[in-house]
């Protein structure tokens, strides 16, 4: 875990409002035996920014929100399906799912809907069997 220490910059003499500056970082190991030189929050912070930019519910100062937890979880799931299976990433030149060998084609919205319909169909079968 990285603990960022914020405070007034030693070079700053002005009293006008400005955000606090990060003046230090403390790395704290929570579990495992990681290499202390490589502890970073870069990937998590990048993923959080991507989610905030792509999902309207996560943008700041907005009135877009989910009234139900299920709707919020569904919005996040749709984001990750699109991000990993439908979107060709510039650096990879393929989707992350293709790069990982999970699929060999770029998915579109119809493929995602078919996957959901198949899951619902399986759920309906299990409900009729147990009844």
Buried (B, 14 or more C-beta within 10 A) or exposed (E): EEEEEEEEEEEEEEEEEEEEEEEEEEEEEEEEEEEEEEEEEEEEEEEEEEBEEBBEBBEEEEEEEEEEEEEBEEBBEBBEBBBBBBBEEEEEEBBBBBEEEEBEEBBEEEBBEEEBEEEEEEEEEEEEEEE
